[in-house]
């Protein structure tokens, strides 16, 4: 599936906030947002105009897309799926994105970033309910169990991620067993548990035109 392969720090600078696309670097002084929080390009400083209407809605959509590493067509399908379900469409949209396999791996602390989690999933390092899954967009459900396959328990990237994110905690909607290197989806995440600084209602308004 197509995905963005360009420099990711410019994405954070374009949105004006940390999207945590480079793992531990995002928590260091080397982070692009810490060094120069202006949009990329020669006219970066001049772009800081007040956004209204469509521009504000577009920026909120781009934040979510880039955070989860989803391109336009796939993101639209997520929205259409959320729109068909009961409940608040914006919150349901975020729930669907949070339940992506690569995001759950990231939230469990088995990867330092979502791009790294996507790569580890594609390489077949994880099982879902004792079956190997190599699709990053695979949607997990309540009760699903994620485990690291035996051959990958000593994987340098996974071990480094566990040590690196140990102090950041695990979301309340997930449980994690550090000894068995396994996690479980205990419940669907609520909006309060999704620490994403976006106004999802603006995305709903954008697609509802």
Buried (B, 14 or more C-beta within 10 A) or exposed (E): EEEBEEEBBBBBBBBBBBBBBBBBBBBEEEBBBEEEBBBBEEEBEEEEEEEEEEEBBBBBBBBBBBBBBBEEEBBEEBBEEBBEEEEBBBBBBBBBBBBBBBBBBBBBBBBBBBBBBBBBBEEEBBBBEEEEBEEBBBBBEEEBBBBBBEEBEEBEBBBBBBEBBEEEEBBEBBBBEEEEBBBBBEEBBEEEBBEBEBBBBBBBBBBEE
